[in-house]
Amino acid sequence: VPWGQVLTLLGPNGSGKTTLLKILATLSTADSGRVRIAGLDPTVHGPRVRRNIGVVTHDPLLYEDLTGRENLRFFARMFGLRDAGERIETVAALMGMTSRLDQKVGTMSHGMRKRFSIARAMLHEPAILLMDEPESGLDQEALGMLDAVISEDSNPGRTVVMTTHSLERAIAVGQRMAILANGKVAYQESLRNAGTDAIRDAYERHTGVAP
C-alpha cells in the first residue's frame, strides 16, 4: 500500500479481513509469508512498528472503570506524549467527544465507545491507521467525523487500511480496494479505474456472494 493512500478491504465473513488487520497491528502472528510496515518486520521491530500505527478494532479496548480522559491519558503515557493534555483535547474535539471526556466509559453507549477508540487511535498522530469496520455503531454525525479523519488534509501522507462490509463506503472513502476470499486477495483495483458495477461484479465473481 503506497504512503498516503486509503485501501479499503471487502469480503464476506470468514474471508480473513479481521485476521489480516490483527497481523498488521501485531496482535497476531502470521503462519507464513512476510509483513513489512514502514519497511520494518513487526516480529522483530514490534515497538517501533506500534509507534507508527493507530488501531481501531471491533472491541473498543478501553477501561470501563476509567473516564474517557483517563483512558486517553493512560495511552498518551504509553506513547510518551509530552503534549498529552493538548492532544487529548484535539482528538476528543475531532470525534465530538469533548463533553464526554469526564464520563466513565462503562456508562457510554457502544457508539460513544467507538468514538473514543477512534480518538485513541489518533492520539499519537500515527503515520498508518488500521481500522476494522470502524463505522460499526456510529451515527451519521460520527460517520462524517470518521470520514474526515480518514481523509484528513492536515496529514496527506497518512496511510489507511480499512475493512468494511459496505461497498458504497469502500468506494466513497478509498483510493484502492481489495476483495478477500478464502484468506487470499482475490481482486485489487484502483477506484479511479473501476466503477461501482464492475466492483459489484468482481465481488460476486470472486466470493460467490452478492455485495
C-alpha positions as a printed Julia matrix, in Angstrom:
211×3 Matrix{Float64}:
   0.0     0.0     0.0
   1.7     3.26   -1.04
   2.14    6.03    1.53
  -0.79    8.42    1.64
  -3.34    6.03    0.14
  -6.55    4.65    1.6
  -7.01    0.93    0.92
 -10.44   -0.49    1.67
 -10.84   -4.25    2.21
 -14.06   -6.06    1.34
 -15.0    -9.69    1.79
 -17.64  -11.98    3.31
 -17.48  -13.14    6.92
 -14.6   -15.57    7.39
 -12.61  -14.3     4.41
  -9.73  -13.09    6.59
 -10.29   -9.32    6.94
 -10.01   -9.14   10.72
  -7.16  -11.67   10.81
  -5.18   -9.57    8.32
  -5.74   -6.4    10.36
  -4.66   -8.18   13.56
  -1.45   -9.35   11.88
  -0.7    -5.84   10.63
  -1.44   -4.46   14.11
   0.99   -7.0    15.71
  -1.92   -8.53   17.67
  -1.49  -11.87   15.85
   1.41  -13.64   14.15
   1.14  -14.9    10.57
   1.54  -18.63    9.97
   3.5   -17.93    6.8
   4.51  -15.13    4.47
   6.14  -11.78    5.22
   4.81   -8.5     6.57
   6.59   -5.15    6.27
   5.24   -1.97    7.83
   7.18    1.21    7.07
   9.93   -1.15    5.94
  10.03   -2.93    9.32
   9.34   -6.54   10.21
   6.79   -6.38   13.08
   8.01   -9.7    14.53
  11.45   -8.11   15.03
  10.65   -4.41   15.47
   7.27   -4.6    17.22
   7.63   -1.49   19.44
   8.84    0.67   16.52
   6.01   -0.58   14.33
   3.41    0.15   17.03
   4.6     3.74   17.31
   3.75    4.17   13.62
   0.25    2.7    13.72
  -3.13    3.59   15.18
  -5.58    0.7    15.53
  -9.38    0.55   15.68
 -10.78   -2.95   16.34
 -14.28   -4.34   16.92
 -13.59   -4.21   20.67
 -13.03   -0.59   21.77
 -10.23   -1.82   24.12
 -11.0     0.85   26.73
 -11.03    0.56   30.53
 -14.67    0.8    31.58
 -13.96    1.97   35.15
 -11.98    4.96   33.87
 -13.31    8.12   32.26
 -12.67    8.9    28.62
  -9.99   11.4    29.62
  -8.29    8.92   31.97
  -8.25    6.3    29.2
  -6.67    8.71   26.74
  -4.16    9.93   29.31
  -3.13    6.33   30.02
  -2.46    5.66   26.33
  -0.71    9.02   25.99
   1.73    7.91   28.72
   2.3     4.62   26.88
   3.34    6.59   23.81
   5.4     9.06   25.85
   3.47   12.09   24.6
   4.71   15.35   26.09
   1.68   17.37   25.0
  -0.82   14.81   26.29
  -3.41   17.29   27.54
  -3.46   19.2    24.27
  -3.63   16.03   22.14
  -6.49   14.65   24.25
  -8.49   17.82   23.72
  -7.7    17.77   19.99
  -8.74   14.17   19.31
 -11.82   14.47   21.54
 -12.95   17.51   19.57
 -12.21   15.66   16.33
 -14.75   12.98   17.3
 -17.22   15.32   19.02
 -16.46   13.9    22.47
 -15.24   16.93   24.45
 -18.35   16.98   26.66
 -17.9    13.24   27.41
 -14.24   13.33   28.45
 -15.02   13.06   32.17
 -17.74   10.4    31.82
 -16.91    6.81   32.77
 -16.56    4.62   29.68
 -18.71    1.89   31.26
 -21.74    4.21   31.16
 -21.33    5.07   27.47
 -23.21    3.58   24.51
 -21.39    1.36   22.01
 -21.28    4.22   19.53
 -19.71    6.6    22.05
 -17.1     3.99   22.99
 -16.3     3.56   19.3
 -15.75    7.31   19.0
 -13.27    7.15   21.88
 -11.48    4.17   20.33
 -11.03    6.19   17.12
  -9.8     9.17   19.16
  -7.32    6.86   20.95
  -6.0     5.57   17.62
  -5.33    9.17   16.52
  -3.74   10.26   19.8
  -0.07    9.85   18.83
  -0.58   11.11   15.23
   0.3     7.77   13.6
   1.5     7.58   10.02
  -0.68    4.47    9.47
  -4.27    3.81   10.54
  -5.58    0.22   10.68
  -9.36    0.21   11.06
 -11.59   -2.87   11.3
 -15.13   -1.83   10.32
 -14.78    1.49   12.17
 -18.25    2.63   11.04
 -19.95   -0.07   13.14
 -22.2     1.53   15.76
 -21.65    5.11   14.59
 -24.48    7.54   13.87
 -24.48    9.83   10.83
 -22.74   12.66   12.68
 -19.93   10.36   13.81
 -19.65    8.82   10.32
 -18.94   12.29    8.96
 -16.24   12.78   11.58
 -14.75    9.38   10.75
 -14.62   10.24    7.06
 -12.84   13.49    7.94
 -10.26   11.54    9.96
  -9.65    9.12    7.09
  -9.23   11.89    4.52
  -7.6    14.4     6.87
  -5.95   17.06    4.71
  -3.58   18.09    7.53
  -1.8    14.73    7.22
  -1.75   13.92    3.49
   0.97   11.29    3.96
  -1.12    9.14    6.3
  -1.91    5.64    5.03
  -5.18    3.92    5.94
  -6.1     0.24    5.65
  -9.79   -0.2     6.47
 -12.13   -3.17    6.37
 -15.83   -2.64    5.69
 -18.94   -4.6     4.78
 -20.28   -1.67    2.76
 -19.28   -1.5    -0.89
 -20.61    2.06   -1.03
 -18.36    3.2     1.83
 -15.39    1.35    0.36
 -15.83    3.34   -2.84
 -16.59    6.64   -1.08
 -13.51    6.78    1.18
 -10.95    4.56   -0.59
  -8.47    5.14   -3.38
  -7.77    1.44   -3.85
  -9.84   -1.54   -2.82
  -9.17   -5.22   -2.41
 -11.53   -8.18   -2.13
 -10.56  -11.04    0.2
 -11.87  -14.54   -0.38
 -10.76  -17.67    1.49
  -7.83  -15.89    3.08
  -6.41  -14.5    -0.17
  -6.51  -11.2    -2.02
  -8.73  -12.3    -4.89
  -9.05   -8.88   -6.57
  -7.42   -5.49   -6.25
  -8.08   -2.34   -8.23
  -7.72    1.44   -8.2
 -11.08    3.04   -7.52
 -10.23    5.64  -10.15
 -10.31    2.87  -12.76
 -13.26    0.77  -11.62
 -16.92    1.76  -11.43
 -19.46    0.52   -8.9
 -20.97   -2.04  -11.27
 -17.56   -3.52  -12.09
 -16.72   -3.86   -8.4
 -20.08   -5.49   -7.65
 -19.46   -7.98  -10.44
 -15.92   -8.68   -9.2
 -17.15   -9.2    -5.64
 -19.81  -11.7    -6.65
 -17.46  -13.47   -9.06
 -14.67  -13.97   -6.51
 -16.74  -14.6    -3.36
 -19.89  -16.21   -4.74
 -21.92  -13.75   -2.66
 -23.82  -10.66   -3.83
 -22.49   -7.48   -2.13
